[in-house]
Amino acid sequence: MNLDNKVAVISEKVAGKAKTFDFWVRLSTCEKGKPVYMPVQSNQYFQSIAGDRKNFCQVNLNDKNELSMSFIKDVPDQKENYIPETDKICVDIGLVTAMATDKGDLFGRDFMDRLLYYDNRITALAANRQRQGLPVRSARYARRVSELRDYLKNEINRLLNRIVEIYHPVEIVVEKLDFRNQQLSKRMNRLLSRFGKSCIVAKLAALQEEFGIITSYQNPAYTSQQCSVCGYVDKNNRKSQSVFQCKFCHSILHADVNAPRNLRKRSSQPMPFPLYMSKANILRELTGRFVDSLSDTERKHHLRHSDAVSLLSANPYFAGTLAQLKGS
């Protein structure tokens, strides 16, 4: 139901008084002089949207008889005023760090902690209902899932807005999205796959609509194991969740920053990897390219050829490539 200011008058809270909500909505009733006042709590997503709030609101009733109220902003066209300052920004989507860029930024470092909080609440409730022989789905379960969905939407929007605010890119490059993580329950992984992807895709589409920012996706296979400095691929390159140390050129980087730098290199190739190219084919291509440029890489990093060959021979990723090289 849509209500204009003849029926619903929106006013902001008095500073220093209300602590649990941000607006009052005065609703006219059939009894003259006896309006109903409804407190309304805002959210980060609404606050982050540029524009002026209109004196207009929507009252919604879902199939569970839950009432909600939505406000609307008059959003100006930003495309004409948007001045790009960066050709592209590459973003690695993760769960420990929500978003890392090829510029070295680490956004949302507490993302996993928050996900574990929601995971524990949802999983504990589901397990308790199953022990009682009750269906998992309930009004309480739906509320907890809705809390997770709202958090994901607000946090993803906030972080992408921050990236755009800092870099004003022409293009945002992201990996093919996969939110699965062994630290989280199967239930949470399903919810993340459903809600997380849709939130990111929706926000990227909104940025393109609002600012004209292009979105492109890259295949992420081996971006966490490939050195963004020399291109060497080795599962032992990643020393820990945060430390990447190349076994070939000995470069040390934050692991979450190394990945988007690989995305940038792949997006700049004349023929980037197809989005749905298999991991086996990508590995074959990566190792082949590395061997083809081995002489130049050795000179660049001051390595002896015998040491390089010894390292590659001990790496199972290069077994097929070296065998083909010897056969030819």
C-alpha positions in Angstrom: 0.0 0.0 0.0 1.4 3.4 -1.0 0.8 6.4 1.2 1.6 10.0 0.4 2.0 12.9 2.9 -1.8 13.4 3.1 -2.0 10.2 5.1 1.5 9.5 6.3 3.8 12.2 7.5 7.4 11.2 8.0 9.6 13.1 10.5 13.1 12.4 11.8 13.6 11.5 15.5 14.5 14.2 18.0 18.3 14.2 18.4 19.4 12.7 21.7 16.1 11.1 22.6 15.1 8.0 20.6 17.9 5.4 20.5 16.3 2.4 18.8 14.7 4.0 15.8 15.4 6.9 13.3 11.9 8.1 12.1 8.4 8.7 13.3 5.6 8.1 10.8 2.3 9.8 11.7 -0.6 7.9 10.2 -4.0 9.5 9.9 -7.0 7.4 11.1 -10.7 7.5 10.5 -11.1 9.4 13.8 -10.2 13.0 13.3 -7.4 14.2 15.6 -6.4 10.7 16.7 -3.4 9.7 14.5 -1.2 6.7 15.1 2.5 7.2 15.4 4.8 4.4 14.2 8.6 4.3 14.9 10.7 3.2 12.0 14.3 2.0 12.1 16.5 2.8 9.0 19.3 0.7 7.6 22.8 1.3 6.2 21.7 0.5 2.6 19.0 3.2 2.6 21.3 5.7 4.3 24.1 5.1 1.8 21.9 5.9 -1.2 22.5 9.4 -2.6 19.3 11.4 -2.9 16.5 13.2 -1.0 14.0 11.2 0.9 10.5 11.7 -0.5 7.4 12.3 1.7 6.0 9.0 0.6 6.1 5.5 2.1 5.0 2.0 1.3 3.4 -0.3 3.9 3.9 -4.0 3.1 2.3 -7.1 4.6 3.9 -10.5 3.9 2.3 -13.9 3.9 3.2 -14.3 7.6 1.2 -11.2 8.5 4.4 -9.3 9.2 4.2 -5.5 8.6 7.1 -3.5 7.2 7.5 0.0 6.0 9.7 1.3 3.1 10.8 4.8 2.3 11.8 6.1 -1.1 14.5 8.5 -2.2 14.6 10.7 -5.3 17.9 9.5 -6.7 19.6 11.9 -9.2 21.2 10.6 -12.4 24.8 10.2 -11.4 26.2 9.2 -14.9 26.8 12.7 -16.1 28.6 13.7 -12.9 30.6 10.6 -12.6 34.3 11.1 -13.5 36.3 7.9 -13.8 39.8 8.0 -12.3 40.9 4.4 -12.6 40.7 2.1 -15.7 39.7 -0.9 -13.7 39.7 -2.2 -10.1 40.0 -6.0 -9.6 38.2 -7.4 -6.6 38.6 -10.8 -5.0 35.5 -11.9 -3.1 36.2 -14.0 0.0 34.8 -14.9 3.4 37.7 -14.3 5.7 38.3 -10.9 4.1 35.1 -9.9 2.3 36.7 -8.0 -0.5 40.4 -7.5 -1.5 41.5 -5.3 -4.3 44.6 -5.4 -6.6 45.6 -2.1 -5.1 46.2 -3.7 -1.7 43.0 -2.9 0.1 41.4 -5.4 2.5 37.8 -4.6 3.2 35.5 -6.4 5.6 38.1 -8.2 7.7 35.5 -9.3 10.3 33.2 -10.8 7.6 33.9 -14.4 8.6 33.3 -13.6 12.3 29.9 -12.2 11.5 29.0 -15.1 9.2 29.9 -17.6 12.0 27.7 -15.6 14.4 24.7 -15.9 12.0 25.6 -19.5 11.2 25.6 -20.5 14.9 22.2 -18.9 15.5 20.6 -20.5 12.5 22.2 -23.9 12.9 21.4 -24.1 16.6 17.8 -23.2 16.0 17.4 -25.8 13.2 19.1 -28.5 15.3 16.8 -27.7 18.3 13.7 -28.0 16.2 14.9 -31.2 14.6 15.5 -32.7 18.1 11.9 -31.9 19.0 10.6 -33.5 15.8 9.4 -30.1 14.4 9.9 -28.8 10.9 13.0 -26.6 10.6 11.2 -23.8 8.9 9.3 -21.5 11.3 8.6 -17.9 11.8 11.7 -17.7 14.1 13.9 -19.5 11.6 12.7 -17.1 8.8 13.6 -14.1 11.0 17.1 -15.3 11.5 17.6 -16.1 7.8 16.2 -12.6 7.1 18.7 -11.1 9.5 21.5 -12.8 7.6 20.2 -11.7 4.2 19.9 -8.1 5.5 23.5 -8.2 6.8 24.8 -9.5 3.5 23.0 -6.9 1.5 24.1 -4.0 3.7 27.7 -5.1 4.0 28.2 -6.0 0.3 26.6 -2.7 -0.7 28.7 -0.7 1.8 32.0 -2.3 0.6 31.3 -1.9 -3.1 30.2 1.7 -2.5 33.5 2.3 -0.7 35.5 0.9 -3.5 33.7 3.1 -6.0 34.1 6.1 -3.7 37.9 5.6 -3.5 38.8 4.6 -7.1 36.0 5.8 -9.4 36.7 2.9 -11.8 35.6 2.5 -15.4 35.4 -1.3 -14.8 35.1 -3.6 -11.9 36.6 -7.1 -12.4 35.5 -9.9 -10.1 36.0 -13.6 -10.0 33.3 -16.2 -10.8 31.5 -16.3 -7.5 31.7 -19.3 -5.1 31.0 -18.8 -1.4 31.5 -22.3 -0.1 33.7 -22.5 2.9 34.6 -25.5 5.2 34.4 -23.5 8.3 30.6 -22.9 7.7 27.8 -25.4 7.9 26.2 -26.9 4.8 23.1 -24.9 5.6 25.1 -21.6 5.7 26.9 -22.4 2.5 23.6 -22.9 0.8 22.3 -19.6 2.1 25.4 -17.8 1.1 25.3 -19.3 -2.4 21.7 -18.1 -2.7 21.8 -14.7 -1.1 25.5 -13.7 -1.4 25.7 -14.1 -5.1 22.4 -12.4 -5.8 23.4 -9.4 -3.6 26.7 -8.9 -5.4 25.2 -9.3 -8.9 22.4 -6.9 -8.0 24.8 -4.3 -6.6 27.1 -4.5 -9.6 24.1 -4.1 -11.9 23.0 -1.0 -9.8 26.5 0.5 -10.1 26.3 0.1 -13.9 22.9 1.6 -14.0 23.8 4.5 -11.7 27.4 5.3 -12.8 27.9 3.4 -16.0 30.6 1.2 -14.3 31.2 -2.0 -16.4 31.4 -5.4 -14.7 33.4 -8.3 -16.0 34.0 -11.7 -14.5 37.2 -13.8 -14.6 37.8 -17.5 -13.9 39.4 -17.7 -10.5 41.1 -21.1 -10.9 44.5 -21.1 -9.2 44.5 -17.3 -8.5 45.3 -18.2 -4.9 48.2 -20.4 -5.8 49.7 -18.5 -8.8 52.3 -15.8 -8.1 51.1 -12.5 -9.5 54.8 -11.4 -9.8 56.3 -14.2 -11.9 53.4 -16.4 -12.7 54.7 -19.6 -11.0 51.9 -21.9 -9.8 52.4 -24.1 -6.7 50.0 -25.2 -4.0 52.9 -24.6 -1.5 53.1 -20.9 -2.5 50.3 -20.1 0.0 52.0 -20.4 3.4 48.8 -19.5 5.4 45.4 -17.9 5.1 47.1 -14.5 4.8 50.7 -15.1 3.6 51.7 -15.8 0.0 55.4 -16.6 -0.6 56.4 -17.7 -4.1 58.7 -20.7 -4.1 60.2 -19.5 -7.4 60.9 -15.8 -7.2 60.4 -15.6 -3.3 58.0 -12.6 -3.5 56.0 -12.2 -0.4 52.5 -10.7 -0.5 49.2 -10.8 1.4 47.4 -13.8 0.0 44.2 -11.9 -0.4 45.9 -9.2 -2.5 47.8 -11.7 -4.7 44.5 -13.1 -6.0 43.0 -9.9 -7.4 46.3 -9.0 -9.0 46.1 -12.3 -10.9 42.6 -11.3 -11.9 44.0 -8.1 -13.3 46.6 -9.9 -15.4 44.1 -12.4 -16.7 41.6 -9.6 -17.6 44.4 -7.8 -19.5 45.4 -10.8 -21.6 44.5 -10.7 -25.4 42.6 -14.0 -24.9 41.6 -14.4 -21.3 40.5 -17.7 -19.9 36.8 -18.6 -20.7 34.7 -18.2 -17.6 33.7 -21.9 -17.5 37.1 -23.3 -18.6 38.0 -26.4 -16.5 40.6 -26.2 -13.8 42.7 -28.9 -15.5 42.8 -26.9 -18.8 43.6 -23.7 -17.0 46.5 -25.4 -15.1 47.8 -26.8 -18.3 47.7 -23.3 -19.9 49.4 -21.6 -16.9 52.2 -24.1 -16.6 52.7 -24.1 -20.4 53.0 -20.3 -20.4 55.4 -20.3 -17.5 57.7 -22.8 -19.1 57.6 -20.9 -22.4 58.8 -17.8 -20.7 61.2 -19.6 -18.3 64.4 -18.1 -19.7 63.1 -14.5 -19.4 61.8 -15.2 -15.9 65.1 -16.7 -14.8 67.0 -13.6 -16.0 64.5 -11.2 -14.4 64.8 -12.9 -11.0 68.5 -13.8 -11.2 67.9 -17.6 -10.9 70.1 -20.4 -12.2 68.5 -22.6 -14.8 69.4 -25.8 -12.9 67.6 -24.5 -9.8 64.6 -23.5 -11.8 64.3 -26.9 -13.5 64.8 -28.7 -10.2 61.9 -26.8 -8.6 59.6 -27.4 -11.6 60.5 -31.1 -11.6 59.5 -31.5 -8.0 56.1 -29.7 -8.6 53.4 -32.2 -9.7 51.6 -29.3 -11.5 54.3 -29.2 -14.1 54.7 -33.0 -14.7 52.6 -33.0 -17.8 54.1 -29.8 -19.2 57.7 -31.0 -18.7 56.9 -34.4 -20.2 55.6 -32.7 -23.3 58.6 -30.5 -23.4 61.0 -33.5 -23.2 59.0 -35.4 -25.8 59.2 -32.5 -28.3 
